[in-house]
Amino acid sequence: MTVKESAQEKKFGAAVSIVSNTVLILIKVLAGILSGSISVLSEALHSFADLSASCLAYFSVSKSAKPADDDHPFGHGKYEDLAGFIEAILIILTALYILFVACEKIITHGGNYEIHTTIGILIMCLSVVVNWVISSYLDKIAKKTDSIALKTDSEHLRADIYSSLGIILGLIAVKVTGLNILDPIIAIFVAAIILRTGIKLTKQSSNNLLDGSLPKEDKEKIDEALKSFGAHGVIGAKQIRTSKSGSKRLIRMTIFLPSGMTLLEAHNICDEIETQIRKNLKNCDIIIHAEPYCKCIDK
């Protein structure tokens, strides 16, 4: 897949997410008003955060697809990381607000307010089906294009599925027992699930923004590629630095070669190492500096 095709697929996925979230917000707001359920209204708010996340994802994948220029010599991949971080913060804020509203409902009204559960259950079932389809689609594109923005958007929708299932169970419990206080209590559990997802995604996106190193499994693949060239003259390596910008993996390293090796031979080995790393890890920007082994000993 070319860079242009990857960008187009990411933009289409983000656009699909925007449309689905817009429709779900309208339906959930209406269902929340008609049912009187705080948990359903909380889900409408959650979907609004999903919509904001989808808009951010669409913007970021559009910007990140631009080639490197004088102002951004390493490309625009950080736009995706920034969008992923903002989306994760939106998830956390949504969870905190749901917690506040649910607790306020318990303290102020207790269980003494009317809830029409049937419409809430039906709308939440529809929400689960739609979000499962869209999140699975986005997750597939995110893995294919290695997009952190779409991955975050997919996780956002997946958290929506779990919260919707919790609300369905809560509304069924209210319908069976008549205990309306179960509605805000379920909303609190839903908020806890959403909060956990937000914290996890914040750590992932902030690591990329702060130029944290690649995951352990990626670094192991780099080491494997280097070890396979031991028989070709690669004596060792140092200063292997890695980071990630959007979907692009940035790899910088110094390798040691025999001092008697010609410049052309060293250049060819570096090219072969880059090729091998790219077989193990897609979308890499690699710079290899070769040093004669005797220089290493002198140091």
C-alpha positions as CSV (number, residue, x, y, z in Angstrom):
1,M,0.0,0.0,0.0
2,T,1.4,3.4,-1.0
3,V,1.5,6.4,1.4
4,K,-1.3,8.1,-0.6
5,E,-3.5,5.0,-0.4
6,S,-2.9,4.6,3.3
7,A,-3.8,8.3,3.9
8,Q,-7.0,7.9,1.9
9,E,-8.0,4.8,3.8
10,K,-7.4,6.5,7.1
11,K,-9.4,9.6,6.2
12,F,-12.3,7.5,5.0
13,G,-12.3,5.5,8.3
14,A,-12.3,8.7,10.3
15,A,-15.2,10.1,8.2
16,V,-17.3,7.0,8.7
17,S,-16.7,7.3,12.5
18,I,-17.9,10.9,12.4
19,V,-21.1,10.1,10.7
20,S,-21.9,7.1,13.0
21,N,-21.2,9.1,16.1
22,T,-23.4,12.0,15.0
23,V,-26.4,9.7,14.4
24,L,-25.9,7.9,17.7
25,I,-25.7,11.2,19.7
26,L,-29.1,12.4,18.3
27,I,-30.7,9.0,19.1
28,K,-29.2,8.7,22.6
29,V,-30.2,12.3,23.5
30,L,-33.7,11.6,22.5
31,A,-33.8,8.3,24.3
32,G,-32.3,9.9,27.4
33,I,-35.0,12.6,27.5
34,L,-37.8,10.2,26.9
35,S,-36.6,7.5,29.3
36,G,-35.4,9.9,32.1
37,S,-32.3,7.7,32.6
38,I,-29.2,9.4,33.7
39,S,-27.1,6.4,32.4
40,V,-28.5,6.9,28.9
41,L,-27.9,10.6,29.0
42,S,-24.3,9.8,30.2
43,E,-23.9,7.6,27.1
44,A,-25.1,10.5,24.9
45,L,-22.3,12.6,26.5
46,H,-19.9,9.8,25.9
47,S,-20.9,9.6,22.2
48,F,-20.3,13.4,22.0
49,A,-16.8,12.8,23.2
50,D,-16.5,10.0,20.6
51,L,-17.6,12.5,17.9
52,S,-14.9,15.0,19.0
53,A,-12.4,12.2,18.9
54,S,-13.4,11.2,15.4
55,C,-13.1,14.8,14.2
56,L,-9.7,15.0,15.7
57,A,-8.7,11.7,14.1
58,Y,-9.9,13.0,10.7
59,F,-7.9,16.2,11.0
60,S,-4.8,14.5,12.2
61,V,-4.7,11.8,9.5
62,S,-5.1,14.5,6.9
63,K,-2.2,16.5,8.3
64,S,0.1,13.6,9.0
65,A,-0.2,12.4,5.4
66,K,1.6,15.6,4.2
67,P,5.2,15.0,3.2
68,A,8.2,16.5,5.0
69,D,8.9,20.1,4.3
70,D,11.3,22.8,5.5
71,D,9.3,23.5,8.7
72,H,8.7,19.8,9.4
73,P,11.8,17.9,8.1
74,F,10.8,14.7,9.9
75,G,7.3,14.7,8.5
76,H,3.9,15.5,10.1
77,G,3.4,12.2,12.0
78,K,3.2,13.9,15.4
79,Y,-0.2,15.3,14.5
80,E,-1.6,11.8,15.0
81,D,0.2,11.5,18.3
82,L,-1.2,14.8,19.4
83,A,-4.7,13.9,18.3
84,G,-4.5,10.6,20.1
85,F,-3.4,12.4,23.3
86,I,-6.3,14.9,23.1
87,E,-8.8,12.1,22.4
88,A,-7.5,10.2,25.5
89,I,-8.0,13.4,27.6
90,L,-11.5,13.7,26.3
91,I,-12.2,10.1,27.4
92,I,-11.0,10.9,30.9
93,L,-13.0,14.1,31.2
94,T,-16.1,12.3,30.0
95,A,-15.7,9.6,32.6
96,L,-15.2,12.2,35.4
97,Y,-18.3,14.2,34.3
98,I,-20.4,11.0,34.3
99,L,-19.2,10.2,37.8
100,F,-20.1,13.7,38.9
101,V,-23.6,13.6,37.4
102,A,-24.3,10.1,38.7
103,C,-23.2,11.0,42.3
104,E,-25.2,14.2,42.2
105,K,-28.3,12.2,41.1
106,I,-27.9,9.8,44.0
107,I,-27.3,12.5,46.6
108,T,-30.1,14.8,45.4
109,H,-32.8,12.4,44.3
110,G,-31.8,9.0,45.6
111,G,-33.9,6.5,43.8
112,N,-37.0,8.7,43.6
113,Y,-37.3,9.6,39.9
114,E,-39.2,8.0,37.1
115,I,-37.4,5.9,34.4
116,H,-38.9,4.4,31.3
117,T,-36.5,1.5,30.7
118,T,-37.8,-0.1,27.5
119,I,-36.8,2.7,25.1
120,G,-33.4,3.0,26.8
121,I,-32.7,-0.7,26.4
122,L,-33.6,-0.7,22.7
123,I,-31.4,2.4,21.9
124,M,-28.5,1.0,23.9
125,C,-28.8,-2.3,22.0
126,L,-28.7,-0.4,18.7
127,S,-25.6,1.5,20.0
128,V,-23.8,-1.7,20.8
129,V,-24.3,-3.1,17.3
130,V,-23.3,0.1,15.5
131,N,-20.2,0.8,17.6
132,W,-19.1,-2.9,17.3
133,V,-19.2,-2.6,13.5
134,I,-17.5,0.8,13.3
135,S,-14.8,0.0,16.0
136,S,-13.9,-3.3,14.3
137,Y,-13.5,-1.5,11.0
138,L,-11.4,1.3,12.5
139,D,-9.2,-1.2,14.4
140,K,-8.6,-3.1,11.1
141,I,-7.5,0.1,9.3
142,A,-5.4,1.2,12.3
143,K,-3.5,-2.0,12.3
144,K,-3.1,-1.9,8.5
145,T,-1.8,1.7,8.5
146,D,-0.3,1.8,12.0
147,S,-2.4,4.9,12.9
148,I,-2.4,5.9,16.6
149,A,-5.3,8.3,16.0
150,L,-7.6,5.7,14.5
151,K,-6.4,3.2,17.1
152,T,-7.5,5.6,19.8
153,D,-10.8,6.3,18.1
154,S,-11.4,2.5,17.8
155,E,-10.6,2.1,21.5
156,H,-12.9,5.0,22.3
157,L,-15.8,3.3,20.5
158,R,-15.0,0.0,22.2
159,A,-15.2,1.6,25.6
160,D,-18.6,2.9,24.4
161,I,-19.7,-0.8,23.7
162,Y,-18.7,-1.9,27.3
163,S,-20.5,1.1,28.8
164,S,-23.6,0.5,26.7
165,L,-23.7,-3.2,27.8
166,G,-23.4,-2.1,31.4
167,I,-26.3,0.4,30.9
168,I,-28.4,-2.3,29.3
169,L,-27.9,-4.6,32.2
170,G,-28.6,-1.8,34.6
171,L,-31.9,-0.8,32.9
172,I,-33.0,-4.5,32.9
173,A,-32.2,-4.7,36.6
174,V,-34.3,-1.5,37.2
175,K,-37.2,-2.9,35.1
176,V,-37.1,-6.2,37.0
177,T,-36.6,-4.9,40.6
178,G,-38.1,-1.4,40.4
179,L,-35.0,0.0,42.2
180,N,-34.3,3.2,40.2
181,I,-31.2,4.0,42.2
182,L,-29.5,1.2,40.2
183,D,-29.4,3.5,37.2
184,P,-26.9,6.1,38.6
185,I,-24.9,3.3,40.3
186,I,-24.5,1.5,36.9
187,A,-23.4,4.9,35.4
188,I,-20.6,5.1,38.0
189,F,-19.3,1.6,37.0
190,V,-19.5,2.6,33.3
191,A,-17.5,5.8,34.1
192,A,-14.8,3.6,35.8
193,I,-14.4,1.5,32.7
194,I,-14.2,4.6,30.5
195,L,-11.6,6.2,32.9
196,R,-9.4,3.1,32.7
197,T,-9.4,3.2,28.9
198,G,-8.5,7.0,28.9
199,I,-5.6,6.5,31.2
200,K,-4.2,3.7,29.1
201,L,-4.4,5.6,25.9
202,T,-2.9,8.8,27.5
203,K,0.2,6.8,28.4
204,Q,0.5,5.4,24.9
205,S,0.1,8.7,23.0
206,S,2.2,10.7,25.4
207,N,5.1,8.3,25.0
208,N,5.2,9.0,21.3
209,L,4.8,12.8,21.8
210,L,7.8,12.8,24.2
211,D,9.9,10.7,21.8
212,G,9.8,7.6,24.0
213,S,11.5,4.5,22.6
214,L,9.7,1.8,20.5
215,P,8.0,-1.1,22.3
216,K,10.2,-4.0,23.6
217,E,9.0,-6.3,20.8
218,D,10.0,-3.8,18.1
219,K,13.5,-3.3,19.6
220,E,13.9,-7.1,19.7
221,K,13.2,-7.3,16.0
222,I,15.9,-4.6,15.4
223,D,18.4,-6.7,17.5
224,E,17.5,-9.8,15.5
225,A,18.2,-8.0,12.3
226,L,21.6,-6.9,13.5
227,K,22.6,-10.3,14.9
228,S,21.9,-11.9,11.5
229,F,24.7,-9.8,10.0
230,G,27.4,-11.0,12.4
231,A,28.7,-13.3,9.7
232,H,28.9,-10.4,7.3
233,G,31.3,-8.4,9.4
234,V,29.1,-6.5,11.9
235,I,31.0,-6.7,15.2
236,G,28.5,-4.9,17.3
237,A,26.3,-1.8,17.8
238,K,25.8,1.1,20.2
239,Q,23.6,4.1,20.6
240,I,20.5,2.4,19.1
241,R,17.9,5.2,19.5
242,T,14.3,4.7,18.6
243,S,11.1,6.7,18.7
244,K,7.8,7.0,16.8
245,S,6.1,9.8,14.9
246,G,2.6,8.9,14.0
247,S,2.9,5.6,12.2
248,K,6.6,6.1,11.3
249,R,9.3,4.4,13.3
250,L,12.5,6.4,13.7
251,I,15.6,4.3,14.2
252,R,19.2,5.7,14.6
253,M,22.2,3.5,15.4
254,T,26.0,3.2,15.2
255,I,27.5,-0.2,14.1
256,F,31.1,-1.4,14.2
257,L,32.7,-2.9,11.2
258,P,36.3,-4.3,10.5
259,S,38.7,-1.4,10.0
260,G,40.0,-2.9,6.8
261,M,36.6,-2.9,5.1
262,T,36.2,-0.6,2.1
263,L,33.7,2.3,2.2
264,L,31.6,0.6,-0.5
265,E,31.4,-2.7,1.4
266,A,30.4,-0.8,4.6
267,H,27.7,1.1,2.6
268,N,26.3,-2.1,1.1
269,I,26.1,-3.8,4.5
270,C,24.3,-0.7,6.0
271,D,21.8,-0.9,3.1
272,E,21.2,-4.6,3.7
273,I,20.7,-4.0,7.4
274,E,18.1,-1.3,6.6
275,T,16.3,-3.7,4.2
276,Q,16.2,-6.5,6.8
277,I,14.8,-4.1,9.5
278,R,12.1,-2.9,7.2
279,K,11.1,-6.6,6.6
280,N,10.7,-7.0,10.3
281,L,9.1,-3.5,11.0
282,K,7.0,-1.6,8.5
283,N,7.2,2.2,7.9
284,C,10.8,2.9,9.2
285,D,13.1,5.9,8.8
286,I,16.6,4.5,9.5
287,I,20.0,6.1,9.7
288,I,23.0,3.9,10.3
289,H,26.5,5.3,11.1
290,A,29.3,2.9,10.6
291,E,32.6,3.1,12.6
292,P,35.8,1.0,12.2
293,Y,36.2,-1.5,15.1
294,C,39.7,-0.1,16.0
295,K,38.1,3.2,16.8
296,C,35.8,1.5,19.3
297,I,38.8,0.0,21.1
298,D,40.6,3.4,21.3
299,K,37.6,4.8,23.0
